[in-house]
């Protein structure tokens, strides 16, 4: 602990690799990591599908009140996240979904930032390409997933990566919805397993080792997606003048 609190020393005098084995083999940290990966992947999938469908409707479908719908959707983005906790908690309680994976997933199935990001990308798709696909008999579903989505792949990956990291590191909302330790995500598990004893009872070496372990999945994910993440929403649209 003395080395952890010493701001003048960057590296420890003696590496204590046994802390990693303690975290991996003698603590529920792997379960917490598994919970976070499972929930985050499903939430990202739901968010990608819901955001893509709503964005497609607002960009490529003509109907009355389209701009008003977009204004309302984006207006909800200005709401503080904490302001939605109580109504969301009450809704989940009435549905009997508290303390469950289903409640966590459903409550995060829509992402307003994702709608804004995908709308920016969809608006760069040439309207002529969409009209040509419709003339050839393609329906809205086929146009979305066979034409628009491949052309805006970078936006999907960027949104998916940001959403995954946000959900993976989420603490406050999962702590309110779930009480079962078996369902805890990494942030909850790290706090409950190592820090609940108070500052003087905290095993700081194990906390630091666990913190390093839970970052590994994020580093691996970014290593495989950094190309598209850096590219953002740019790319060839397939139309040549």
Secondary structure, DSSP 8 states (H G I E B T S, - for coil): -HHHH-TT-SS-SS--THHHHHHHHSSTHHHHHHHHHHHHHHHHHHHHHHHHHHHHHHHH---TTHHHHHHHHHHGGGS-GGGGHHHHHHHHHHHT-TTSHHHHHHHTS--HHHHHHHHHHHTTS-HHHHHHHHHTT--HHHIIIIIIHHHTHHHHHHHHHHHHHHHHT--HHHHHH---GGG--HHHHHHHHHTTT-TTT--HHHHHHHHHHHHHHHHHHHHHHHHHHHHTT----S---
